[in-house]
Amino acid sequence: MNRLKGRILCIDYGRVRVGLAVTDPEQIIVSGLETVYSQELVPFLRKYILKENVVKIVLGHPSLLDVGASFLKRDVEELRRALIKRFPQIEIVYHDESFSSHRASEVILHSGAKRKKRKKKELIDKMSAVLILQEYLGHI
C-alpha cells in the first residue's frame, strides 16, 4: 500500500468529549492521543496539526444501528464540513464507529485495569478512537 508519509489522526466525536488517536509517521502504530471536550477540539487540532505532519483525519461515523445515531451523525457531518474549511490540505474520511465505545469498554476490562480506571469515560473515548483507527488501517 503506497501511502503518503505522515500521521493519520482519528476523531471519535461525542457531544461532550472527543477521543483522539493517531498513527506514527510511518502509519504502522496506533496510539491514544488525548480526550478533549468537544468545544476544545478545533483549537486542540490547530495546535497539534501545526506541530505534527497530519496527512489524513479519520472521523468515526455512527451507523443508524446505534441508539441516538441520527443526531450524532448530523453533528459529525457538520464537524467534517468545518474541518474541511479549517484544514483544506488534509484528507478527511469517514469510518464506521458502530459499537466502538462498547468494544473499548471490553478491551479495558480485559486489560486488567482496576474498576475505577475502567469507568473513566475519558479512557473509553480515547480507546474508541484507537479501535476505529486500527480498524480503518486493517490492523484488526
Secondary structure, 3 states (H helix, E strand, C coil): CCCCCCEEEEEECCCCEEEEEEECCCCCCEEEEEEEEHHHHHHHHHHHHHHCCEEEEEEEECCCCCCCHHHHHHHHHHHHHHHHHHCCCCEEEEEECCCHHHHHHHHHHHCCCCHHHHCCHHHHHHHHHHHHHHHHHCCC
